[in-house]
Amino acid sequence: MVEIDHISRLLNDHLKVGENQLILDGTPSTELAERYSTPVYVYCPAIFRERLKLLRQALPDFEVYFSFKANPTPAVIRVFLEEGCGLEIGSGGELIAALRCGCPASKIVFSGPAKSDMDLEAAVKCGVKEIHVESINEIYRLGEVAAKNKSKANVAIRVNPSGVVSGGRVILEGKPTPFGVDEEVLEETARKIEKIESLNLNGLHVYVAAQFLDHSILLSLYEHILEIAANLALIIGRDLDTVNFGSGLGIPYNSTQNALDIKEFGRLMSSKVQEARKSAGLGATQLLIEPGRILAGEGGIYLTRVVDCKVSRGERFVVLDGGLNHHLAATGNLGQVIKRNYPIAVANRMDCEEAVPVNLVGPLCTPLDTFGRNVMLPPVEVGDLIAVFQSGAYGRSTSPLGFLSNPTPPEVFAEGGKTWIIRERLGSESFLWGTDLEPTGLRGAAKG
Ligand SMILES: Cc1ncc(COP(=O)(O)O)c(C=O)c1O
């Protein structure tokens, strides 16, 4: 049987099935594929907005900062900016990109374990809301950079919590990690920051792991963050300006997973926040979250066409024009966080209930380039369209676009029956070789 249950769970007002086809906010997928060719990422901004609305309704005490790395395409970022979100960035490059998208520096928070002096200086000069300091060394470097620029930089200590919270698919908590400073040395770290005149200790930041789907486990993590915040407020003897809870907000990638009960999570969290506000030095503290996938994941579909169908030693292989070069995460090569098969359907055979097991592979010369083994799909023919769901976050941005020199996938918005391109396809000559169309190695070889 086709994975109908999971796919039908993903269908909504904007992702529908009609006349045997997947329809993306009013436009049939075959039309999209013809208009923009394949492979292509199609996003439904209406779904992004809806997810944001649901999140805000569930967690009204929190300011939402969209995690830039989840989908850095400017048009996508602008959707979240227009809705009033801030941005969480993780590099100097993302800082430039965020500013170019029109985000005010006062709505940017900056994390990441390898910020260079140049990154720090850029952040100080433009006056980002907060820099999440990740080590003692970084604290001193930032102190010097801010002093040199005659500034006072707002910092939040990124803390690697002690204790164990399990259930997410990556558990960083309580373990050694390159991210943040250990909770065990929080006091000493805070005191060091307080002695540096060019730094203002603003708050706390914790990002432990991705993909929590069990709200009770996420709740215990967020409660622990409230405890750390209360402790930090006690150490410095004043209320914190901000506490950033990171994310951890997951989405289901296959039929064995249930969606996070965000309403229930929000209900329980809201009473924890009210308690904390009364007792713990968090009276007027601004609470932030910086999610990516829960906002952008479900609004994106990757469409790729079947180039070949073959049988090898009894197994069926369906070969596609796109693969891990465009969508690393969907091939399970982005680490344990998202290893299982993504939800996949044949976009032009949505009504077909017959299904056969196939290995769905991309165009690259490696067995890693596999979207799934024994995926149950309707009998597929050359020219059919494959839709990979949940592709709006960590799709194109995490992929090795240069591997095998295929053109990049364009990105398109689909809304209310209209579609428009938001990023062009780049041919290999422009994005790999820049202006040097005749690679020097070949020139040398020809001469030799
Ligand atoms: C520091 C930080 N914040 C936020 C996020 C967003 O996480 P998610 O997309 O799972 O919500 C990430 C993702 O890696 C991160 O590293």
The ligand as a MOL file (V3000), in Angstrom:
LIG
                    3D

  0  0  0     0  0            999 V3000
M  V30 BEGIN CTAB
M  V30 COUNTS 16 16 0 0 0
M  V30 BEGIN ATOM
M  V30 1 C 20.9940 27.5750 17.3290 0
M  V30 2 C 19.8310 27.0620 16.5440 0
M  V30 3 N 18.6260 27.6350 16.7100 0
M  V30 4 C 17.5460 27.2190 16.0290 0
M  V30 5 C 17.6110 26.1610 15.1420 0
M  V30 6 C 16.3630 25.7320 14.4040 0
M  V30 7 O 15.9820 24.4340 14.7170 0
M  V30 8 P 14.6610 23.7910 14.0990 0
M  V30 9 O 14.6900 24.0530 12.6280 0
M  V30 10 O 14.7380 22.3470 14.4000 0
M  V30 11 O 13.4940 24.4720 14.7110 0
M  V30 12 C 18.8460 25.5260 14.9480 0
M  V30 13 C 18.9690 24.3830 14.0180 0
M  V30 14 O 19.9670 23.7270 13.8800 0
M  V30 15 C 19.9930 25.9860 15.6630 0
M  V30 16 O 21.1930 25.4290 15.5110 0
M  V30 END ATOM
M  V30 BEGIN BOND
M  V30 1 1 1 2
M  V30 2 1 2 3
M  V30 3 2 2 15
M  V30 4 2 3 4
M  V30 5 1 4 5
M  V30 6 1 5 6
M  V30 7 2 5 12
M  V30 8 1 6 7
M  V30 9 1 7 8
M  V30 10 2 8 9
M  V30 11 1 8 10
M  V30 12 1 8 11
M  V30 13 1 12 13
M  V30 14 1 12 15
M  V30 15 2 13 14
M  V30 16 1 15 16
M  V30 END BOND
M  V30 END CTAB
M  END
